[in-house]
Amino acid sequence: MLHEILLSLSGHPSALFDAQQGSTHVTSTTNRLLSPPEAELLTSIGHLSRLHRKTRDHVARVASIHPSTVCRAVATAVTAYHLDDFQRKILEVESQILKQDASTVGAYNIVPLASIVGEFSGWVRLMEWLWDISNFMQPSDVPLESEKISQKTSSGSELIDKLRTEAQTGYPDIEEAAQYLGKVAETAWLRQLSTWLLYGRLPSFGASDFFIAQEDEDSKELSFTARNRLLPKFVSRQTALSIMFVGKSLNQVRSLPSTSKTKAATTQISELELLPVHVQHLSQVTAPISSAKLSEVVANIRTSLSRNLLQHLLPREKIVETLNVLYQFFLLGRGEFAMVLIAEADDKLSSRHRGSQSTKAGQSIKGLLLKEAEINQTLARSLSVLSTLGGEDDHIDDILDAASDILHLDVHSASGHRPGTPGRAKDAESALPQIPSMSFDELLLSVPVSLSMDILSPLDLFITKADVDVYSSINDYLLAVRRAHLHLAQLWRHSTIRRDHPCPPGYKHSNSSHGKAILKRRRQRTNQRARNMRNIWATCRAAIFFLAESEAYFQGEVVQESFKLFLDWVRGPRKHQTSETRPTTPDRPPTRGADDIGTENETQQQHDPEALAFAHRHFLASIAYSLLITDGTFTKLLRTFCTHVDDLVGHITRLQSVQESLDLEEDEGVEDFSQNYRKEEADMSLEMDRARRRLDSDLKGLVERLREIDSERIGASGPRPKNALDGDEGRYEPLRVGGIDRLLMKLDWGGEDAEEEQEDLL
């Protein structure tokens, strides 16, 4: 029976513990072989035997079919270490029995069952824990189909976090096993990480379990995304972003044309020469992995890669040029661009409406919508108009040329309408602002359209699609304010409706009673219309004042000053070179020595691309916060205000054409019997009064919301980064713009007397 027990513990089926149900063989029932005390004593041995077999078979299955290399490594370690150790324990007990060791064999060569059970009692708890871990990696009831396996199995990061949690226990054997398997799992994860950090390639096997994946495999351009659910807890989000940046940079360098690589090689060492240095850095990380040590090593690799290679592939001049394009066109730093684009968009819409008058009555409204080609033609015409504004003696505008190549207008479909949020950034630590879903992109061309930019290599090292989405939403927001201001200001150009001084009806009738009567009637009509329009003009004047002061605050104090500070940080401090540098030519690469001290000092002034990307997102968050675009209530009120401005401008424009037709009918006798202009004038006057009241209500709501924001932001300093990348290089600190009270002081234009005179004005 001792041999049967030891064979059963070794993983072989035994009649002692695994009798089949319904069998009548003499060896098929435990009760016929063992007495009740013996059967009760061997219960733990039978449980351990079954656990051993199940665990052995299951971890072998996990090691062969599991999609995660980390889980496969842990399953192999369970077999190679713990189960082999259990087998050695069985051999040790058998050796003690054969050698008649007094610790196991008693008098008369009797081996007590209690001693055998006592030898293996400590393994029951450990074997149960190993069975639980193997089931955590992959449930035992999962079928062999690969799709169901990938859905129900755990990832490598979940297993690493599980083992780290299990190591914090009061049982020494469980703690030791968890620590050992944790080292195996983290070592396997480090091997996956090294492929990405050193070569910029995804793991050749088990890439589905790695936290970095390729977004679109069918796309020609490689784009990667970070999957936070596959990230172990000991890796911080900022470290994960640095890891992704390093691999993306290496991948970017490898995909560059050969001419660019040759140019970079003439100025600095290549990525292959940096490989031994990076391997030495990465070798400092050992399991169990320390979060601080991993962050330090990744930062060292990132800094080494940036200072030795990336600053030559992404020079400071290219970065400054791209930032100027974003500032001048997305943030409306070049004011004439907004005016020209709005004028071109209005002309396109008016020409489309004029052309629609000749269409059939039953034609669908789809014929009035602009096509994507017409929308991009509007932008191209606007940029061509900008190029003609400069004089012949002006230098070539490089910023405008660069913008013409990469800027375009994106049309969003109604079903997949992009919310005005670029806050759909996946990582909170990326410092991107969370912008509400209120969209301003359909005000310009009556269809959802936004200004966008092509991110060409290697610019995607510091600017992402999410950053461009933030710029697009800010551009829509600022364009809506500028457009409402221009449309209201253009009403003053309608001289016939704003003021009219009718002259006498002619020299022959100037002194006649009939001529005087005509002149009197015209002046009375003009005075009546002026009185009717007085409230309208007062409301428009108040709205223009609000928009003008808001634009001055947004553009002058927020955007311009913040960008100027950020650009100064990007360019870095000016350092005077005290050492003489030997001039170099493209034909002769510079040699490292004492002559290159000045060159090294100069290169150290440039920030690495990831630190630049982090500061750039912080800059975006800062200006979005100061522009109030992150406040959902204010943006909703402003969006309604812009819509009501369009309604009022449309009613005034239509009223002018109706009154011109009435004047022709009364003064010249030109009648149009198909139209009732008198009734239409009354309807337009009623609609204008309603639109005016709505605009008054919007103005009051906007100012009231500004006061609430001012009180809410007392003592607040805006969004702050959770952690910084570049503490040794000088962290970027955004400009602290004056509070909303600076804008409110300008908007407080009315006193008590003015409110008594105009109750419906602010």
C-alpha positions in Angstrom: 0.0 0.0 0.0 2.9 2.3 0.6 4.0 1.9 -3.1 0.4 2.6 -4.1 0.3 5.8 -2.0 3.6 7.0 -3.4 2.7 6.2 -7.0 -0.7 8.0 -6.5 1.2 11.1 -5.2 3.5 10.9 -8.2 0.6 11.5 -10.5 -0.6 8.0 -11.4 -4.2 6.9 -10.9 -4.8 4.6 -8.0 -7.6 2.4 -6.9 -7.2 3.7 -3.4 -8.5 7.1 -4.2 -9.9 7.0 -7.8 -12.2 4.0 -7.8 -14.8 4.1 -10.6 -18.4 4.3 -9.6 -20.4 1.1 -9.9 -17.4 -1.2 -10.1 -17.6 -4.6 -8.1 -13.9 -5.5 -8.3 -12.3 -6.2 -5.0 -9.8 -3.4 -5.5 -12.4 -0.9 -6.7 -13.7 0.2 -3.3 -11.7 1.9 -0.6 -13.8 0.3 2.1 -12.6 -3.1 1.1 -9.0 -2.2 1.1 -8.8 0.3 4.0 -10.3 0.3 7.4 -12.3 3.4 8.3 -9.5 4.9 10.4 -7.0 4.4 7.5 -9.4 5.8 5.0 -10.0 8.9 7.1 -6.3 9.3 7.6 -5.5 9.1 3.9 -8.2 11.6 2.9 -5.6 14.4 2.7 -3.3 12.2 0.6 -6.0 11.4 -1.9 -6.9 15.1 -2.1 -3.2 16.0 -2.7 -2.9 13.3 -5.3 -5.9 14.5 -7.3 -4.7 18.1 -7.0 -1.2 17.1 -8.3 -2.6 15.4 -11.4 -5.1 18.2 -12.2 -2.5 20.9 -11.7 0.1 19.1 -13.8 -2.2 18.5 -16.7 -3.7 22.0 -16.5 -0.4 23.9 -16.4 0.9 21.8 -19.3 -2.2 22.9 -21.3 -1.7 26.5 -20.3 2.0 26.4 -21.3 1.0 25.1 -24.8 -2.0 27.1 -25.8 -2.2 30.3 -23.7 -1.9 33.5 -25.8 0.3 35.3 -23.2 4.0 34.5 -23.0 3.9 35.7 -19.4 1.3 33.1 -18.4 3.1 30.4 -20.4 6.4 31.2 -18.5 4.6 31.0 -15.2 2.9 27.7 -16.1 6.3 26.3 -17.2 7.8 27.5 -13.9 5.1 25.7 -11.9 5.9 22.5 -13.7 9.7 22.9 -13.7 10.1 24.1 -10.1 7.2 23.4 -7.8 5.9 20.1 -9.2 9.5 18.9 -9.6 10.1 19.8 -6.0 7.1 17.8 -5.1 8.4 14.8 -7.0 11.7 15.1 -5.2 9.8 15.1 -1.9 8.2 11.9 -2.9 11.5 10.4 -3.8 13.0 11.6 -0.5 10.2 9.9 1.4 10.6 6.7 -0.6 14.4 6.8 0.0 13.8 7.1 3.7 11.6 4.1 3.7 14.0 2.0 1.7 16.9 3.0 3.9 14.7 2.3 7.0 15.3 5.8 8.3 14.2 6.0 11.9 12.4 9.3 11.2 10.0 7.4 9.0 10.3 3.6 9.7 9.4 2.4 13.2 10.0 -0.8 15.1 9.7 -4.1 13.3 10.0 -2.2 10.0 6.6 -0.7 10.3 5.9 2.5 8.5 3.0 4.4 10.2 0.5 6.0 7.9 0.5 9.0 10.2 4.1 9.7 9.4 3.5 9.5 5.7 0.6 11.8 5.9 2.7 14.2 8.1 5.4 14.3 5.5 3.0 15.7 2.8 0.7 17.7 5.0 2.5 21.0 4.2 2.0 20.5 0.5 -1.8 20.5 0.5 -2.1 24.2 1.0 0.6 25.0 -1.6 -0.9 22.6 -4.2 -4.3 24.2 -3.7 -2.8 27.6 -4.3 -1.0 26.4 -7.4 -4.3 25.0 -8.7 -6.0 28.3 -8.1 -3.2 30.2 -9.9 -3.5 27.9 -12.9 -7.2 28.4 -13.0 -6.7 32.1 -12.8 -4.5 32.0 -15.8 -7.0 29.9 -17.7 -10.2 28.4 -16.3 -10.2 24.6 -16.5 -13.6 24.5 -18.2 -12.5 26.6 -21.2 -12.8 24.6 -24.5 -9.9 24.4 -26.9 -11.3 26.9 -29.4 -8.8 29.8 -29.7 -11.6 32.5 -29.7 -13.0 31.4 -26.4 -9.6 31.0 -24.9 -8.7 34.6 -25.6 -11.9 35.8 -24.2 -11.8 34.0 -20.8 -8.0 33.8 -20.1 -6.2 36.4 -18.0 -3.5 38.7 -19.3 0.1 38.8 -18.3 -0.4 42.1 -16.4 -3.3 40.7 -14.4 -1.2 37.6 -13.5 1.7 39.9 -12.4 -0.7 42.0 -10.2 -2.3 38.8 -8.8 1.1 37.3 -7.8 2.2 40.6 -6.2 -1.0 40.5 -4.2 -0.7 36.9 -3.2 2.9 37.4 -2.0 1.5 39.6 0.8 0.3 36.6 2.9 1.1 35.1 6.3 2.0 31.7 4.9 5.7 31.4 4.2 5.4 28.7 1.6 2.7 30.6 -0.3 4.8 33.8 -0.1 7.9 32.1 -1.4 6.0 30.5 -4.3 4.3 33.8 -5.2 7.6 35.7 -5.1 9.3 33.1 -7.3 6.5 33.0 -9.9 6.3 36.8 -9.8 10.0 37.0 -10.7 9.4 34.6 -13.6 6.4 36.6 -14.8 8.1 40.0 -14.5 11.2 38.6 -16.3 9.1 37.4 -19.2 7.4 40.8 -19.3 10.8 42.5 -19.3 11.8 40.5 -22.3 8.7 41.7 -24.2 9.5 45.3 -23.0 13.2 45.1 -24.2 12.1 44.3 -27.7 10.1 47.5 -27.8 12.6 49.7 -25.9 15.7 48.6 -27.7 14.5 48.0 -31.3 11.1 49.7 -31.5 9.4 46.4 -32.6 6.4 44.7 -31.0 7.1 41.2 -29.6 7.2 38.6 -32.3 5.1 36.2 -30.1 2.5 37.3 -27.6 2.0 40.8 -29.0 -1.7 40.6 -28.2 -0.8 40.5 -24.5 1.6 43.5 -24.7 0.2 46.9 -23.7 1.3 48.6 -26.9 -0.4 47.6 -30.1 -0.7 48.8 -33.7 -3.9 50.7 -34.3 -4.6 49.9 -37.9 -2.7 47.0 -39.4 -4.0 47.7 -42.9 -2.7 51.3 -42.9 0.5 52.1 -44.7 1.6 54.4 -41.8 2.4 52.7 -38.5 0.4 54.1 -35.6 0.5 52.7 -32.1 -1.8 52.9 -29.1 -1.4 52.1 -25.4 -3.9 49.7 -23.9 -4.0 50.5 -20.2 -5.9 47.3 -19.2 -2.7 45.3 -20.2 -0.4 47.5 -18.1 0.9 46.1 -14.8 0.2 48.2 -11.8 3.8 48.9 -11.0 4.2 50.8 -14.2 2.9 54.4 -13.9 1.0 56.0 -16.7 3.7 58.5 -17.3 6.3 55.7 -17.5 4.1 53.9 -20.0 3.9 57.0 -22.1 7.7 57.3 -22.1 8.0 53.6 -23.1 5.6 54.2 -25.9 7.5 57.3 -27.0 10.9 55.5 -27.1 9.6 52.6 -29.2 7.7 54.9 -31.5 10.8 57.0 -32.0 12.9 54.0 -32.9 10.2 52.8 -35.2 10.1 56.2 -36.8 13.9 56.3 -37.2 13.8 52.9 -38.9 11.1 53.9 -41.3 12.8 57.1 -42.4 14.1 57.3 -46.0 17.7 56.5 -46.5 18.6 60.1 -47.3 17.3 61.3 -43.9 19.3 58.5 -42.2 22.4 59.5 -44.0 22.0 63.1 -43.0 21.4 62.2 -39.4 24.4 59.9 -39.4 26.7 62.7 -40.6 25.8 64.8 -37.6 25.5 62.2 -34.8 25.7 58.5 -34.0 23.0 56.1 -35.2 20.5 54.1 -33.2 22.6 50.9 -33.5 25.5 52.6 -31.8 23.2 53.6 -29.0 22.0 50.0 -28.5 24.8 48.9 -26.1 24.2 52.0 -23.9 20.5 51.3 -23.8 21.1 47.6 -23.0 23.3 48.6 -20.1 20.6 50.9 -18.8 17.9 48.2 -19.1 20.1 45.5 -17.4 19.7 47.5 -14.2 16.1 46.5 -14.0 15.7 43.1 -12.3 12.8 41.2 -10.9 11.0 42.0 -8.7 10.7 45.2 -10.7 10.8 48.5 -8.8 8.5 51.2 -10.2 11.0 53.9 -9.4 13.9 52.0 -11.0 11.9 51.3 -14.1 10.9 54.9 -14.5 14.5 56.0 -14.0 15.9 53.6 -16.6 13.2 54.5 -19.1 13.9 58.2 -18.6 17.6 57.6 -19.2 17.0 55.7 -22.4 14.6 58.4 -23.6 17.1 61.2 -22.8 19.9 59.3 -24.5 17.8 58.7 -27.6 16.6 62.3 -27.8 19.9 64.0 -27.2 21.9 61.8 -29.6 19.5 61.1 -32.4 16.0 62.7 -32.3 17.1 66.3 -32.1 18.8 65.9 -35.5 15.7 64.2 -37.0 13.3 66.7 -35.4 15.2 70.0 -35.3 14.1 73.0 -33.2 13.4 75.0 -36.3 10.8 72.5 -37.5 9.1 72.4 -34.1 8.9 76.2 -34.0 7.5 76.3 -37.5 4.8 73.7 -36.7 3.9 75.5 -33.5 3.6 78.8 -35.4 1.2 77.1 -37.9 -0.9 75.9 -35.0 -0.9 79.3 -33.4 -1.6 81.5 -36.5 -4.3 79.3 -38.0 -5.9 77.2 -35.3 -5.6 79.8 -32.5 -6.3 82.6 -34.9 -3.0 84.4 -34.1 -3.2 85.6 -37.7 -6.4 87.6 -37.5 -6.8 88.1 -41.3 -7.1 84.3 -41.7 -10.3 84.2 -39.7 -11.8 87.2 -41.6 -10.9 85.8 -45.0 -12.2 82.3 -44.1 -15.5 83.7 -42.7 -15.9 85.9 -45.8 -15.3 83.0 -48.2 -17.6 80.7 -46.3 -20.4 83.4 -46.3 -19.9 83.9 -50.1 -20.1 80.2 -50.7 -23.3 79.8 -48.7 -24.9 82.9 -50.3 -24.1 81.7 -53.8 -25.5 78.3 -53.0 -28.7 79.9 -51.7 -29.0 82.1 -54.7 -28.5 79.1 -57.0 -31.2 77.2 -55.1 -33.8 79.7 -56.0 -33.9 78.5 -59.6 -34.3 74.9 -58.6 -37.6 73.0 -58.6 -39.9 73.3 -55.7 -39.8 69.6 -54.9 -36.0 69.3 -54.9 -34.4 67.9 -51.8 -32.6 70.1 -49.4 -29.5 68.0 -50.0 -28.9 70.1 -53.0 -28.1 73.0 -50.7 -25.5 71.3 -48.7 -21.8 71.9 -49.6 -19.7 69.0 -50.8 -16.3 68.2 -49.4 -14.5 69.4 -52.5 -16.3 72.8 -52.2 -15.4 73.0 -48.6 -11.7 72.4 -49.2 -11.8 74.8 -52.1 -13.1 77.4 -49.6 -10.0 76.9 -47.5 -7.7 76.9 -50.5 -9.1 80.2 -51.7 -8.8 81.7 -48.3 -5.1 80.8 -48.2 -4.5 82.1 -51.7 -6.1 85.4 -50.6 -3.8 85.6 -47.6 -0.8 85.1 -49.9 -1.8 88.2 -51.9 -2.2 90.5 -48.9 1.6 91.0 -48.5 3.5 93.4 -50.7 5.9 92.5 -53.4 8.9 93.4 -51.3 7.8 91.2 -48.4 9.8 88.0 -47.8 8.3 84.7 -48.6 5.9 83.6 -45.9 7.2 80.2 -44.9 4.5 79.6 -42.3 1.8 80.2 -44.9 3.5 77.8 -47.3 3.7 75.1 -44.7 0.1 75.7 -43.7 -1.0 75.3 -47.3 0.5 71.9 -47.5 -0.9 70.4 -44.3 -4.1 72.2 -43.4 -7.5 71.0 -44.6 -11.1 71.0 -43.6 -12.6 67.8 -42.3 -16.3 67.1 -42.8 -18.0 65.0 -40.1 -20.9 62.8 -41.0 -24.2 63.2 -39.1 -24.1 59.6 -37.8 -20.5 59.7 -36.6 -20.5 63.4 -35.6 -17.4 64.2 -33.7 -18.4 65.8 -30.4 -16.6 69.1 -29.8 -14.4 67.2 -27.5 -11.0 66.4 -28.0 -11.3 65.3 -24.4 -11.6 61.9 -25.7 -8.0 61.5 -24.9 -7.5 58.1 -23.4 -4.9 59.0 -20.8 -5.8 61.4 -18.1 -2.1 62.0 -17.4 -1.6 63.3 -20.9 -2.9 66.6 -19.6 -5.4 67.1 -22.4 -8.4 69.1 -21.4 -11.8 67.5 -21.2 -14.0 69.6 -23.5 -17.8 69.3 -23.3 -19.7 67.9 -26.3 -21.2 71.3 -27.3 -20.0 71.7 -30.9 -19.4 75.0 -32.8 -18.2 73.3 -36.0 -21.5 73.7 -38.0 -21.7 77.4 -37.7 -19.2 78.2 -40.4 -20.6 76.3 -43.4 -23.9 74.9 -42.0 -22.3 71.4 -42.0 -20.1 69.9 -39.3 -16.7 70.9 -40.5 -13.4 71.5 -38.6 -10.0 72.7 -39.5 -7.5 69.9 -39.2 -3.8 69.2 -40.0 -1.8 66.3 -41.4 0.7 65.1 -38.8 3.7 64.2 -40.9 6.7 62.2 -39.7 8.6 62.9 -37.5 6.2 65.6 -36.1 4.1 62.8 -34.6 6.8 62.3 -32.0 5.5 65.3 -30.1 2.1 66.1 -31.5 -0.8 63.5 -31.8 -4.2 63.3 -33.3 -5.8 64.0 -30.0 -3.8 67.3 -29.7 -5.0 68.3 -33.2 -8.6 67.6 -32.1 -8.1 69.9 -29.2 -6.9 72.6 -31.6 -9.8 72.0 -33.9 -12.4 72.5 -31.1 -10.6 75.6 -29.9 -10.6 76.9 -33.5 -14.3 76.2 -33.9 -14.9 78.1 -30.7 -12.9 81.1 -31.6 -14.2 81.2 -35.1 -17.8 81.2 -33.9 -17.1 84.2 -31.7 -15.3 86.1 -34.5 -18.0 85.2 -37.0 -20.8 86.5 -34.7 -18.8 89.7 -34.1 -18.2 90.3 -37.9 -21.9 89.6 -38.8 -23.2 92.0 -36.2 -20.6 94.7 -37.2 -21.6 94.4 -40.9 -25.1 95.5 -40.0 -23.8 99.0 -39.7 -22.9 98.9 -43.4 -26.6 98.7 -44.2 -27.0 102.4 -44.5 -30.6 102.4 -45.8 -31.8 100.7 -42.6 -29.4 102.3 -40.2 -29.9 105.9 -41.1 -31.6 107.6 -44.1 -31.8 111.3 -45.0 -34.2 111.5 -47.9 -33.5 114.4 -50.3 -36.3 116.4 -52.0 -37.9 114.6 -54.9 -36.4 116.8 -57.5 -35.7 120.4 -58.5 -39.0 121.0 -60.2 -41.0 119.7 -57.2 -38.6 120.9 -54.4 -40.7 124.0 -53.6 -44.1 122.7 -54.6 -46.6 121.6 -52.0 -46.7 118.2 -53.6 -43.0 117.8 -53.3 -43.0 118.9 -49.7 -45.7 116.4 -48.9 -43.7 113.6 -50.4 -40.6 114.6 -48.5 -42.5 114.9 -45.3 -44.1 111.5 -45.8 -40.7 109.9 -46.5 -39.1 111.5 -43.4 -42.0 110.4 -41.2 -41.6 106.8 -42.6 -37.9 107.0 -41.9 -38.3 108.3 -38.4 -40.9 105.6 -37.6 -38.5 102.9 -38.9 -35.7 104.4 -36.9 -37.8 104.3 -33.7 -38.7 100.7 -34.4 -35.1 99.8 -34.9 -33.7 101.6 -31.9 -34.0 98.7 -29.5 -32.6 96.4 -32.1 -29.5 98.6 -32.6 -29.0 98.9 -28.9 -29.1 95.2 -28.4 -26.7 94.7 -31.4 -24.4 97.3 -29.9 -24.4 95.5 -26.5 -23.7 92.2 -28.2 -20.8 93.7 -30.2 -19.4 95.2 -27.1 -19.5 91.8 -25.3 -17.9 90.0 -28.3 -15.2 92.6 -28.8 -14.2 92.6 -25.1 -14.3 88.8 -25.0 -12.2 88.5 -28.1 -9.7 91.0 -26.7 -9.4 88.9 -23.5 -9.2 85.6 -25.3 -6.8 86.6 -28.1 -4.7 89.2 -26.4 -4.4 88.1 -22.8 -4.8 84.3 -23.1 -3.7 83.0 -26.5 -1.1 85.5 -27.5 0.7 85.8 -24.1 0.5 82.1 -23.3 1.9 81.1 -26.7 4.7 83.6 -26.5 5.8 82.1 -23.1 5.5 78.6 -24.5 7.5 79.4 -27.6 10.2 81.0 -25.4 10.4 77.8 -23.4 10.7 75.7 -26.5 13.5 77.8 -27.9 15.3 77.6 -24.6 17.6 80.1 -22.9 20.3 81.8 -24.9 23.7 80.7 -23.8 26.9 82.4 -24.6 29.6 80.1 -25.9 32.9 80.8 -24.3 34.8 78.0 -26.0 35.7 78.1 -29.6 34.1 75.5 -31.8 35.7 74.1 -34.9 33.6 74.6 -37.9 32.2 71.5 -39.5 31.1 70.7 -43.0 28.5 68.2 -44.2 31.4 66.3 -45.9 33.2 65.9 -42.6 31.4 64.7 -39.5 32.4 66.4 -36.3 34.7 64.6 -33.9 34.0 64.5 -30.2 36.6 66.3 -28.2 37.5 69.5 -26.5 36.5 71.5 -29.6 32.9 70.4 -29.4 32.1 71.7 -25.9 30.1 74.6 -27.4 28.2 72.3 -29.7 27.2 70.0 -26.8 26.1 73.0 -24.8 24.0 74.1 -27.7 22.3 70.7 -28.2 21.5 70.5 -24.5 19.3 73.5 -24.8 16.8 71.6 -26.9 14.1 69.8 -25.1 13.5 66.2 -25.9 10.4 65.4 -27.9 8.5 63.7 -25.1 9.1 66.5 -22.6 8.0 68.9 -25.4 4.9 66.8 -26.0 4.1 66.8 -22.3 4.6 70.6 -22.0 2.5 71.1 -25.2 -0.4 69.2 -23.7 -0.1 71.2 -20.6 -0.1 74.4 -22.6 -3.3 73.2 -24.4 -5.0 72.5 -21.1 -4.0 75.9 -19.8 -5.4 77.9 -22.6 -8.5 75.7 -22.9 -9.1 76.4 -19.2 -8.5 80.2 -19.6 -10.7 80.3 -22.8 -13.6 78.9 -20.7 -14.1 76.2 -23.3 -14.0 73.5 -20.6 -17.0 75.0 -18.9 -20.0 73.2 -20.3 -22.6 75.8 -19.1 -20.8 78.7 -20.6 -20.1 77.0 -24.0 -23.8 76.0 -24.2 -24.9 79.6 -23.6 -22.4 80.9 -26.1 -23.5 78.4 -28.7 -27.1 79.5 -28.3 -26.0 83.1 -28.4 -24.2 82.6 -31.8 -27.4 80.9 -33.2 -29.5 83.8 -32.0 -27.1 86.3 -33.6 -27.5 84.5 -36.9 -31.3 84.7 -36.5 -31.3 88.4 -35.8 -28.9 89.2 -38.6 -31.0 87.2 -41.0 -34.2 89.0 -40.0 -32.6 92.4 -40.3 -31.2 91.6 -43.7 -34.5 90.3 -44.9 -36.3 93.3 -43.4 -34.0 95.6 -45.4 -35.0 93.9 -48.7 -38.7 94.0 -47.8 -38.5 97.8 -47.0 -36.7 98.5 -50.2 -39.5 96.7 -52.1 -42.1 98.7 -50.2 -40.2 102.0 -51.0 -40.3 101.1 -54.7 -43.9 100.3 -54.5 -44.8 103.6 -52.6 -42.4 106.0 -54.3 -42.0 104.6 -57.8 -45.2 102.6 -58.3 -43.3 99.3 -58.9 -45.5 96.6 -57.5 -45.1 92.9 -57.1 -48.5 91.3 -56.8 -47.0 87.9 -55.9 -45.7 89.2 -52.5 -47.5 90.9 -49.7 -44.6 93.1 -48.4 -46.7 95.0 -45.9 -47.7 91.8 -44.1 -44.1 90.5 -44.4 -42.7 93.6 -42.9 -45.0 93.2 -39.9 -44.0 89.6 -39.5 -40.3 90.5 -39.8 -40.7 93.2 -37.2 -42.3 90.7 -34.8 -39.7 88.1 -35.4 -36.9 90.7 -34.9 -38.3 91.7 -31.6 -38.4 88.1 -30.5 -34.8 87.6 -31.7 -33.8 90.7 -29.9 -35.3 89.6 -26.6 -33.6 86.2 -27.0 -30.3 87.9 -27.6 -30.8 90.1 -24.5 -31.5 87.0 -22.4 -28.4 85.3 -23.8 -26.2 88.3 -22.9 -27.5 88.4 -19.4 -27.0 84.6 -19.0 -23.4 84.8 -20.3 -22.4 87.6 -18.0 -24.1 85.9 -15.1 -22.3 82.7 -15.9 -19.0 84.7 -16.1 -19.7 86.0 -12.6 -20.3 82.4 -11.3 -17.1 81.2 -12.9 -15.2 84.0 -11.3 -16.5 83.1 -7.9 -15.8 79.4 -8.5 -12.2 79.9 -9.6 -11.2 82.1 -6.6 -7.9 80.6 -5.4 -7.7 78.2 -8.3 -4.6 78.2 -10.5 -5.9 76.1 -13.4 -4.9 72.6 -14.4 -1.6 71.3 -13.1 0.4 68.3 -14.3 0.3 65.3 -12.1 4.0 64.6 -12.7 6.7 66.1 -14.7 9.2 64.6 -17.1 11.9 67.1 -17.3 12.7 68.2 -13.8 16.4 68.5 -14.7 15.8 70.5 -17.8 13.5 73.2 -16.4 9.8 72.3 -16.3 7.4 74.3 -18.3 5.1 76.5 -16.3 2.2 78.0 -18.2 1.3 81.6 -18.0 -1.0 82.5 -15.1 -3.6 84.6 -17.0 -5.6 87.2 -15.1 -8.9 86.0 -13.8 -12.3 86.4 -15.3 -12.7 89.6 -13.2 -10.5 91.4 -15.7 -13.1 90.6 -18.4 -16.1 91.3 -16.1 -14.7 94.8 -15.3 -14.8 95.7 -19.0 -18.3 94.2 -19.5 -19.8 96.1 -16.6 -20.8 98.9 -19.0 -24.2 99.9 -17.6 -25.3 101.6 -14.4 -28.6 102.1 -12.7 -29.6 105.0 -15.0 -28.9 103.0 -18.1 -30.9 100.0 -16.8 -33.9 102.3 -16.1 -33.8 103.6 -19.6 -33.2 100.2 -21.3 -34.7 97.5 -19.1 -34.0 94.8 -21.5 -30.3 95.6 -21.9 -27.4 94.7 -19.7 
